[in-house]
Amino acid sequence: MSRKPINRLKAVLAEQGKTNKWLAEQLNKNETTVSRWCTNEVQPSMDTLVAIATILEINVRELINPTKTEK
């Protein structure tokens, strides 16, 4: 069973023309950690997602894939 990506961090960074390295610097995190978030290998904490949303000036919901499709 394949796992569905939980976060949209990679897509949002691409939409804004930002890199993993840039985000790592903004958050004072290791670039490898941010890369693992972007590949959905591991997930950032909710507090970190809020910090990312603030840095990217978006709603935190834009960073998370929906769990239910709207009809």
N, C-alpha and C positions, 0 to 999 in steps of 0.2 A: 504494500500500500504506500503510495507516494504521499509525502506531506505537503500540504498546501501552504504557500508562503503566508506568514502572519503579518509581516510589516511591508510597507511600500517605500522604505527608506531609499533604496537604490533608484527607484523611478522618480521620486520627488527630487533627489539630488540632481538627476539628469535633467529634469524639467527646468530646474533653476540654474543649470550650468555650473554646479558646484561639485567638488570632488570629495572622496572619502578623507583624503589628507586634510583638506580645508576644514571639514567637520570635526575631525580628530583634534585639530589645533584649537578650534572654537570651544570644544568641550574639555580640553586638556586630558584627552584620552589617547591611548595607543592606537595607531592607524590599523593594526591588526584587529583590534576589538571592533572598530567601526566596520571594517571589511566583513567580519563575521556577522554583524547585524545586517549588513546589506545583502548577504547571501542567505539570510534566514537560518544560519547554522545555530546561532543563539539569539536571544531576544534581549533588548535593553529593558531596564526596569521602567515602570510607569513614570517615575520621577525623571528619568533620563529622556523618555519620549516627550514629556512636557518641555524639558529644556531644549530638546532638538526643535520642537515646534516653535518655541519662542525665538530661537536663533534664526530659523527659516521663515519666520513671520507667517505661519500658517496655523490652522486649527489642528490640534493633535489627532483628530479623527482622520485627517488626510494621510496620516502615517500608517494607518492600520487598515488591512483588507477587511471588507465586510464579512460577517459570518453568515449572513442571510441575504439572498438576492431578493430585490423588490420586484413585485409583480405589477 
